Amino acid sequence: MSARAVFQAVLCSLVMVSALSPAHALTEQELIAKLEAAGYSQIRDIKSTAEGTSVKATKNGKEVSIVVDRSGKIQERR
């Protein structure tokens, strides 16, 4: 395999990894907007954890605990 082919393979891999990775962590305002768009209100107690960002909120009149992972996926904790 030529050096040029290796370089192109490495470059292609880096582009793919960067495209699949979040460009940056959500700011608090972006996180709140994302949760409000998903139907949550009274968003509070925002804390960074090993899993992502933990949040307390209300949805459909019920108190919920949420974790938003680094990719932006919202998961309710029970």
C-alpha positions as CSV (number, residue, x, y, z in Angstrom):
1,M,0.0,0.0,0.0
2,S,1.4,3.3,-1.0
3,A,2.0,6.2,1.5
4,R,-0.6,8.2,-0.4
5,A,-3.2,5.4,0.0
6,V,-2.5,5.1,3.8
7,F,-2.7,8.9,4.2
8,Q,-6.1,8.9,2.4
9,A,-7.4,6.1,4.5
10,V,-6.3,7.8,7.7
11,L,-7.8,11.1,6.6
12,C,-11.1,9.4,5.6
13,S,-11.2,7.8,9.1
14,L,-10.7,11.1,10.8
15,V,-13.4,12.8,8.8
16,M,-15.9,10.0,9.6
17,V,-15.1,10.0,13.3
18,S,-15.5,13.8,13.5
19,A,-18.8,13.6,11.6
20,L,-20.2,11.1,14.1
21,S,-18.9,12.8,17.2
22,P,-20.8,15.8,18.7
23,A,-19.1,19.0,17.6
24,H,-19.4,20.4,21.1
25,A,-21.2,19.7,24.3
26,L,-24.6,21.4,24.7
27,T,-24.6,24.7,26.5
28,E,-27.1,24.9,29.4
29,Q,-29.4,27.1,27.2
30,E,-29.2,24.5,24.3
31,L,-29.9,21.7,26.8
32,I,-33.0,23.5,28.2
33,A,-34.3,24.2,24.7
34,K,-33.8,20.6,23.7
35,L,-35.7,19.4,26.8
36,E,-38.5,21.9,26.3
37,A,-38.9,20.9,22.7
38,A,-39.3,17.3,24.0
39,G,-42.1,18.3,26.3
40,Y,-40.3,18.9,29.6
41,S,-40.8,22.0,31.8
42,Q,-39.6,23.3,35.1
43,I,-36.1,22.2,34.3
44,R,-33.8,22.4,37.2
45,D,-30.9,20.8,39.2
46,I,-28.7,20.5,36.1
47,K,-25.5,18.5,37.0
48,S,-22.7,17.0,35.0
49,T,-22.2,13.2,35.8
50,A,-20.2,10.4,34.4
51,E,-23.3,9.3,32.3
52,G,-23.9,12.8,30.9
53,T,-26.0,15.6,32.3
54,S,-28.6,14.8,35.0
55,V,-31.7,17.0,35.2
56,K,-34.9,17.2,37.2
57,A,-38.0,18.3,35.3
58,T,-41.7,18.0,34.9
59,K,-43.5,16.2,32.0
60,N,-47.2,15.7,31.8
61,G,-47.6,16.9,35.4
62,K,-45.1,14.4,36.8
63,E,-41.7,14.9,38.3
64,V,-39.0,13.1,36.3
65,S,-35.3,12.5,36.5
66,I,-33.5,12.7,33.2
67,V,-30.0,12.0,31.9
68,V,-28.9,13.5,28.6
69,D,-25.9,11.6,27.3
70,R,-23.0,13.1,25.4
71,S,-24.7,12.4,22.1
72,G,-27.8,14.3,23.2
73,K,-30.0,11.3,23.8
74,I,-32.6,11.9,26.5
75,Q,-33.3,9.1,28.9
76,E,-35.8,9.2,31.8
77,R,-34.6,7.5,35.0
78,R,-37.1,5.5,37.0
